[in-house]
Amino acid sequence: MVTPVLARDLAALGRVSEETSSESVLRGLTATLAGGVPGCAGGSAELWREERLVVSASHSELVVLVDSEDDLGEGPSAEARATGRHVIVQDVLGDSRWPAYTGMAVRFGVRSILALPITIERAVLVLGLYGVRPGVFAARSVPPLADMLAEQVNVALANMWDYDEVRTDAAQMQEALAGRAIIDQAKGIIMKSSGCSAEAAFDELRRISQHHQVKVVDLARLLVDEHQRNQRNQRNRHEEAG
């Protein structure tokens, strides 16, 4: 089941960009499974921590099928997640483990299923591979496929999470710098109006913020906005007088 095309497409999932998210990685993964695993006609992916965070599938019918396992309390993906072991269904019509689920699967044209649980650093990912013919997933082919998927999925999600952390840190730093700049402007306004030092101006900002229970940066922004509004009004009056 492991082909060069599959290996190439899985490796590509590890490349991140501004648009990369858990959803985009899982969408790419399910499409890769559907197009790259021989005999696989569709794929699904469920990302779990304590509860399910994200679900994706190559076809909308498979989202419904995966969701049905929660409602029915049975199914191959649910068993794979509970046991931590892969589950193979060679033919849903000849499998008696989940009677209610079997009817749903047949209704959507699914005959064979492979459910793979992958433990990653922060979560568990359950992958579902679906065939429209019986017996498309051979037991001997599962270990190398599972190993490759575990390796590439770990890389892809780790890269995405690391990139998210970098973006979050950068956004927080930018917000902190912007807040510092607005506080400096407010301090300058207070210093000019009262003739006090920068330290005394900041103490005054902090005193007022505590009294009114607002953040110093929010108070500073209000002060700067009011000062700029007053300056505009003064200019307008001068222009009208002139």
C-alpha positions in Angstrom: 0.0 0.0 0.0 3.1 2.3 0.3 3.9 3.8 -3.1 6.4 6.5 -4.1 3.5 8.9 -5.0 2.0 8.3 -1.5 5.3 9.0 0.2 5.9 12.2 -1.8 2.4 13.5 -1.2 2.6 12.7 2.6 6.0 14.5 2.8 4.5 17.6 1.2 2.0 17.9 4.1 4.9 18.9 6.3 5.4 22.2 4.5 3.6 25.1 6.4 2.5 28.5 5.3 0.2 31.3 6.5 -2.8 29.2 5.4 -1.7 26.0 7.3 -4.1 24.8 10.0 -5.1 21.5 11.6 -8.1 21.5 9.2 -5.9 22.0 6.1 -3.4 19.3 7.1 -6.2 16.8 7.7 -8.0 17.7 4.4 -4.7 17.2 2.6 -4.1 13.9 4.4 -7.5 12.4 3.6 -7.2 13.5 -0.1 -3.7 11.9 -0.2 -5.0 8.6 1.3 -7.9 8.5 -1.2 -5.6 9.2 -4.2 -2.4 7.4 -3.1 -3.3 4.1 -1.4 -4.2 1.4 -3.9 -7.8 0.3 -3.4 -8.7 3.2 -1.2 -11.6 5.2 -2.5 -11.9 7.7 0.5 -10.3 8.7 3.7 -11.3 10.3 7.0 -9.3 11.8 9.9 -10.3 12.6 13.5 -8.0 14.6 15.7 -8.7 13.9 19.4 -7.5 15.2 22.7 -10.0 14.7 25.5 -12.7 15.3 23.0 -12.7 15.4 19.2 -11.2 18.6 17.9 -11.4 18.3 14.2 -12.9 15.8 11.7 -12.2 15.8 8.0 -12.9 13.5 5.1 -12.2 13.2 1.4 -16.0 12.9 0.8 -18.9 14.4 2.7 -20.6 11.0 3.1 -17.6 9.8 5.1 -18.0 12.7 7.6 -21.5 11.5 8.1 -20.3 7.9 8.5 -17.6 8.8 11.0 -20.1 10.9 13.0 -22.5 8.0 13.1 -20.0 6.1 15.2 -20.5 8.6 18.0 -24.3 8.3 17.8 -24.3 4.5 17.5 -21.5 3.9 20.0 -19.8 1.5 17.7 -17.6 1.3 14.6 -14.1 0.6 13.5 -12.7 4.1 14.2 -14.2 4.1 17.7 -12.7 0.7 18.4 -9.3 1.8 17.0 -9.2 4.8 19.3 -10.3 2.8 22.3 -7.8 0.0 21.8 -4.9 1.9 20.3 -4.7 -0.9 17.6 -5.6 -0.9 13.9 -8.9 -2.4 12.8 -9.4 -4.1 9.5 -12.8 -4.9 8.0 -12.4 -7.1 4.9 -16.1 -6.9 4.1 -18.7 -5.1 6.1 -21.4 -7.5 4.9 -19.5 -10.4 6.5 -18.6 -8.6 9.7 -20.9 -8.9 12.7 -19.0 -6.7 15.2 -21.1 -3.5 14.6 -24.6 -4.4 13.2 -25.9 -0.8 13.2 -22.8 0.6 11.7 -22.8 -1.9 8.9 -26.1 -0.6 7.5 -24.7 2.9 7.4 -21.5 1.8 5.7 -23.3 -0.2 3.0 -25.7 2.7 2.4 -22.6 4.9 1.5 -21.1 2.2 -0.8 -18.4 1.2 1.7 -17.3 -2.5 1.7 -13.9 -2.6 3.3 -12.3 -0.4 6.0 -9.0 0.2 7.7 -8.9 2.3 10.8 -5.5 3.4 12.1 -4.9 5.2 15.4 -1.8 7.3 15.5 -0.5 8.7 18.8 1.2 12.1 18.5 2.7 14.4 21.0 -0.5 16.3 21.9 -3.3 14.2 20.6 -4.5 11.0 19.0 -5.3 10.9 15.3 -7.7 8.2 13.9 -7.4 7.7 10.2 -10.1 5.8 8.2 -9.4 4.3 4.8 -12.4 3.1 2.8 -12.8 0.8 -0.2 -15.8 0.2 -2.4 -14.7 -3.4 -2.9 -14.2 -6.2 -0.3 -10.7 -7.2 0.8 -8.7 -4.2 -0.5 -6.6 -3.8 2.7 -4.3 -6.7 3.2 -3.2 -7.2 6.8 0.5 -7.7 5.8 0.5 -4.2 4.2 -0.7 -2.4 7.2 2.5 -2.1 9.4 4.6 -0.3 6.7 1.7 2.0 5.9 1.0 2.7 9.5 4.7 3.5 10.2 4.9 5.9 7.2 1.7 7.7 8.2 2.7 8.0 11.8 6.1 9.5 10.8 4.7 12.0 8.3 1.6 13.0 10.3 3.8 13.7 13.3 6.1 15.9 11.2 3.2 17.7 9.6 1.3 18.5 12.8 4.4 19.3 14.8 5.5 21.8 12.1 2.0 23.3 12.1 1.8 23.6 15.9 5.4 25.0 16.0 4.4 27.5 13.3 1.3 28.5 15.2 3.4 29.1 18.4 5.8 31.3 16.4 2.8 33.3 14.9 1.2 33.6 18.4 4.5 34.8 19.9 5.0 37.3 17.1 1.5 38.6 17.5 1.9 39.0 21.2 5.2 40.8 20.8 3.7 43.1 18.2 0.7 43.8 20.6 3.1 44.5 23.5 5.2 46.9 21.4 2.0 48.7 20.2 0.8 48.9 23.8 4.2 50.3 24.9 4.1 52.9 22.2 0.6 54.1 23.2 1.5 54.3 26.8 4.6 56.4 25.9 2.3 58.8 24.0 -0.1 59.0 27.0 2.9 59.7 29.3 4.0 62.5 27.0 0.6 64.1 27.1 0.5 64.0 30.9 4.1 65.3 31.2 3.3 68.2 28.9 0.1 69.2 30.7 1.4 68.8 34.3 5.2 69.3 33.9 5.9 66.1 35.7 8.6 63.4 35.0 8.0 60.3 32.9 8.0 58.1 36.0 5.4 60.4 37.7 3.3 60.3 34.5 3.3 56.5 34.5 2.4 56.4 38.2 -0.6 58.7 37.5 -1.7 56.4 34.6 -1.5 53.4 36.8 -3.3 55.0 39.7 -6.2 56.0 37.5 -6.3 52.6 35.8 -6.5 50.9 39.2 -9.2 53.3 40.4 -11.4 52.7 37.3 -10.4 49.0 37.0 -9.2 49.3 33.4 -5.9 48.2 31.9 -3.2 50.8 31.7 -2.9 50.4 27.9 -6.7 50.8 27.5 -6.6 54.0 29.6 -3.6 55.3 27.6 -5.4 54.6 24.3 -8.5 56.6 25.6 -6.3 59.5 26.7 -4.4 59.6 23.3 -7.7 59.4 21.3 -9.2 62.2 23.4 -6.0 64.3 23.0 -6.0 63.8 19.2 -9.7 64.6 19.0 -9.2 67.8 20.9 -6.3 68.8 18.6 -8.5 68.2 15.5 -11.3 70.3 17.0 -8.8 73.1 17.7 -7.5 73.1 14.2 -11.0 73.1 12.8 -11.9 76.1 14.9 -8.8 78.0 13.8 -9.6 77.2 10.2 -13.2 78.5 10.6 -12.0 81.6 12.3 -9.4 82.3 9.6 
